[in-house]
Amino acid sequence: MISQLGRYEVIGELGQGAMGVVYKAKDPLIDREVAIKTINLSLAMDEREEYEARFYQEAKAAGRLSHPNIVTIYDVGRSEDIAYIAMEYLQGQELRDILNETPLLPTSQVLDIIVQIARGLAYAHEHDIVHRDVKPSNVMIVRDGHTKITDFGIARMASAAVRTQTGMVLGSPKYMSPEQVLGKEIDRRSDIFSLGVMLYEMLTGQVPFIGENINAIMYQTLNTIPAAPSSVNPAVPEMLDYIVAKAMAKDTDERYQNARDLADDLKACRDAIPRDASAANSKARPDAQKAGKFIADNHGSAGAKPAVALGLSNSFDSNEATMRLAAMTASKEDVEELSKTLRIARPNLGEVNRGAPKKIAAARNLSNGIEAQPMGGYLLLVAVVIILIGLFAAIFS
């Protein structure tokens, strides 16, 4: 192990980073402990130039940022064939390690962490910096749950001299946005998608896109809509299904357009659910008034509005209600097709006719609403009827 980097006295090795070894060191000038990230420049000349340029880009990008939720950069330098960045030494634990130990944290704690990350990203985005590699291993949790974003190693600045070429895929496959998978030009909304994947993982204990290899994961990222978090973990408030859906929308225009809005919605959700540990392990649901206000403010782009947002009873305004009405009025073939489209089991007609239909579990679609396939004019009329019933219920209730 090396003992000196510039003026810094190396104390020990902290681990392996994305581009080199990370050391704990001491700055003798001000008697301060620092973390030093290094990159070995003993490469072929063309590779050396690219890696060194990107390394200094990280220092320049992160060094411009001064935010409580972003690691502070102190210095940058070079010692023979090693370039280094001296940064804030964080005494804490990587979020990745925390999730490995405890896959399902209390929902309120998950929201505390993600809100902080979203605020840090919002600040970076406002300074024209896109992180490009948002994932749990690039987040540190320090004292009192304070969260810090690290590793802007593949960040892209609008004014950077070194630009990532279009078509070059950078990032971690499980957390990459669809536009990253396709090698397209990306912006701040790509970080928002990656943060949505992190949020999904923390709420459910599993990443939304899983495959045996990178190609399988990328295919799922582009084509698969994961199950709603609340259908995987009953402790997740339904409000979060809509937040996650909007953060992970495939179409960038349907996604949150800035991380600050995402942070505000997550905070509203956090404030609406119980904070005690026992409530975190139950089927927590925000109260109707707060949930309704949240969804109404969401401009409808996160999916079909739940009944509470419209002031209607769930018995009038739900996919289950549509299935029950279809079972009573439509043909067997149409009901089967609607069942497949909505991913809801066909109800028992006897129970429907007795007026005591049982609630049918639905695998909620996490895209921006479930779009039913064309099924003829008759079922369109059914949909119109159900909407009218709901409106009358809202007016006369």
N, C-alpha and C positions, 0 to 999 in steps of 0.2 A: 504494500500500500504506500502511496506517496505521502510525504510528510508536509509538503509546502506547496501552495498554489498562490503565486504572487506574494502578497503580504500576509496571506491567510495561513494559519497553522492548522493542519488537518488533525482532527481528533479521532475520527473513526468513520466507517462506511455506513451509510443509512440504507442503501439499497441500489438497485439498478433502475435507471430511468428509461424513458423512451429512446434517448439518444446517447446515453452514457451512464457513468456511475454518479451517484449522489452522495456527498460527504457531509459530515458534521465538522465544522471548523470554527476557529476563533479569530476575530479581527483584533489584533493587538493594539491598534491605534485607539479604539474606543472600548476595548474589553467587552465585546459583544459576540455571542454565539450566532453563527449563521449556518445556513444550508448552502452548499455549493454544488451546483449541477454542472457536469462536465461533458465534453464530447472529445473523443480521441480523433485528432486530425491526421493520423497516419494512414491516409487513404490515397488512392489514385488521385491525380490532380483535379480531374473533372468532378469526381465525387467529393473531394475535399472542399472545393469551392462551393458546391451546392450545400453541403452540410454546414459549413462554417457560416455561409450567408443566412441559412435558415436559423441557425443558432443565435446569431446576432439579431435576427429579426424578432426572435422570441424576447430577447432582452429589451429591445426597443419598444415592442408592443406592450409587454407587461410593465415596463418601466414608466410608461406614460399613464398608467392607471393607478389611482389612489382611491381605494374603496375598501371598506371594512370586510367585504366578502371576497377579496382578491389578494393573493399573496403579494407581499411588497418586495420589489427588486431593489437591491442596494448598489450593485456594482457589476461590471462586466470586464473581463480581461482575457489574457492569453499567456500561458506558460509553456514554452517550447511547443510540443505538438498537442497540447491540451488547451482548448478554449473553455472558459468557465463563466458562470453567472452566480454571483453571491446574492442570496435572498433571505428573507425572513425565515428563521428557524421555528418551525411549528411543533409544539409538543402536543401530540394528539394521536389520532388514528385515521388511517384512510377509510373512507366510507365503504370501499370494497371489502375491507377486512371486517368491518362491523356487520355488513350484510351477510358475509360468509358465516359469521358466528350466530347472528340473529336475523334470519331471512325476513321475518315479519315484525317490524317495529310498530308501536302504537300509531294509529293514524295521525293523531295530533303531532307526534314527533316527526313523522314523515313530512307533514306539511311545513313544520318549522324549518326543516332542512331545505326543502325544495324552494320555499319562498326566499330564503337567503341566497340560494344559487341563482334564482331568477333575477333577483335584484342586482347581483354582481354582474350577470350577463347583460342585463339592461344597461348598466353603466358602461360596460365595454362596448356594446353595440352603439351607444350614443357617441362613442369616440372612434367609430368606424373600425372596430376590431371584432372579428368573428373568431370564436375559439376553434371550431371545427372538430374538436375531439372531446365533447362533453360526455363523461362517463364516471362511474363511482370511484375508479382508481385515480381520477384527477380532482378529487374533492377530499379535503381534510376536515375532520371534526376535532376541534380543539376545546379549550375550557368552556364549561357551561353550555355545550352544544353549539358554540359559535362555529360557523362554516366558512371555509376558504376554498376558492377555486385555484387550482394550480395548473402548471404545464400549458402555457400558450405556445408550445413548441411548433405547432402547425397552424397557428393563428394566421389569419390573412388580413392585412391592413390595406385600405383603399390606396394609400400612398406608398406602399412597400416597394422597394426596389426589386425584391425577389418575389415573384408571383407564382403561385401554383398553377401549372398549365391546366387548361380545361381538358377533361378526359382523364386526368390523373386522380385516382381514388386515394384519398387520405382519410384516416379515421379508424374507428373500431367497428367491425361489421355489425355486431349486435345493436349498436347505438346509432348507426349511420342513418341519415335521412334518405328518402327515395332519390332526391336530386344528387346526393353524394354517390349513391350506388350507380347512378347513370353517368357519373362523371361530368355533370352539368355545372354551370356557374352557380355558386351558392351565396346566400346572404344570411342575415341574422335569424331568419326563420328556420334554417337548418339546425342551429343550436337549440331552438325551441322544440323541434321534433325530437332531438336527442334527449333533451330534458324530459319530454313527455314519456319517452321510453324508460328513463330512469324512474320517473314517478310511477309508472305502471309496475315496474319490477319491485319497487319498495312497497307498493300497496298489495301486491299479490304473491310475492315471493318467487316470481318467475319472470323472465324476460318475455316480451310479447312475440318475438320472432326467433324461433328455434329451428335448427337444422343440423344435419350431420356434417356439413362442411360450409365453407363461406358462400358458395354458389346457392346452396339451399336457403341460407339465411337471407341473402340478397333477394332471392326470388320472393320470399315471404314478405320482406319489407316493401316490395313493389306491389304485391298482389293480395296479401292476406289481411283481413280485418280481424284482430284478436277479440276474444270474448270480453265483455265489460268487466272492469275490475270488481264490481260488487257481486258479479255472478261467480267469481273465483274466490273472493274473500268477503263473506257476509258482513264483516265489520266496516266495510267501506261505504260511506254515505253515497247515495245515488247521485248527488250533486257532482261528485268527483268523476262519475262516468262521463259526464258532459264536458268537464274540463279536460280530461284525458283525451276524449274524442277530438276536441278542437286542437289540442296541442299536437296530436299525432295524425292530423288530416293529411292524406297523400298529396292533395293539391295545396300548394303554398298559399294560394289566395284564400282558402278556407281555413287556414291555420291562424293561430294568434299572430298578429302582425308585429307585435313587440313583446319582449319578455316582461316589461313592467305591468302590462295588462294581465298577463298570466299570474304574476305575483299578487296582484290585487284580488283576482278571483280566488286564488288559493287561500289568501288571508281571510276573505269573506267566508269561505267554507270552513276554515279552521275556527273562526270565531263563532260559527253556528253549531259546532258539535261539542259534546262534553269533553272536558280536559282530563278527567280522572281515568285511571288505568282500567277500572272495571268497565267503564263505558266504551273504552277503546276496543275491548274484546267482545262487544255486543253488536247487534245490528243497528249501529248508530245512524240516525236520520236527522238532517237539519229540520228546524221547524218550518212550517209551510210558508210563512210570510217571508222569511229570509231566502229560502230556496226559490220561491216564486220571483222575488226581486232579482236574484242572481240570473236566472234563466232569461227573464225578460230583458235584462241588460246585455245579454249575450248575442243579441241580434239574430237569434235563430240559426246561426251557422254551425253550432255544435251538434245539431241533430234534432229529432222530433222533440218538441217541448213536452215535459211530463205534465200530468194533469194539474199538479199543484200550481204550475206557472200560469195556467189559464183560469184558476179558480174553480175547476170542475172536479167532480168526483171521478175516481179511477174507474168506476163502473161504466162511465160514459166515454171517457177519452183515453183509450189504451188499445194496444194491439190485441189484447185478449178479448176486449169487447167487440172488436171487428171480427175476430174469429167466431165468437158466439153468434153474432148476427148472421154471418155467412153460413154457419151450420144450420140455422133455422130457415134460410131463404134461398141459398144458392144450390147449384147442382153438386153432386159428389165430386166430380172432376175439378170444378172450380175451387171447392173447399180444400181438396188435396193440394192443388197448386198454390193456393194462398198459404196453406200450412208450411209448405216448403220455402216459400218466399220470406215469410215472417219468422221462420224457424221456431214455430210454436206447434205443439202437439194438437192434433184435431180433438176438439172437446167431445164429450159424450153427449149425444143429442138428447138422451133421456133426462140428464141433469139440467141441460139448457132449458128444456120445455117445462121442467118443474120449477124453474125460476131460482134455482140454487146452484148455479155453476160454480165449480171449484176453480180456484186460481191456478192458472197453468204457468209453469216455469218457462221463462223465455230466455234464449241465448241472445242477449241484446247485441245488435250490430253497432260497432264503435265508429262507423263512418258517420258522415253528417246526415243522420237519419237513415231509416231503412226504406229503400226505394222499391216498391212493389212492381213486379213485371206486368206488362199489359195483359189483362185477363178478360177483356170484353166490356161492353157498356154496362152489363148488369151489375158487376161488382163495383164499377165506378159509381153507380147509383147508390149502392150500399154504403160506400165511403161518404158520399154526400149526406145520406141520411144520418150517419153516425155523427158527423160534424154538426148538423142542424140540431140533433138531440142535445149535444153538448152545449151549444150556444143557448138553447132554451133553458137548459139547466142552470147555466151561469146567470141568465137574466132574471129568472124567477126564484132562484134560491135565496 
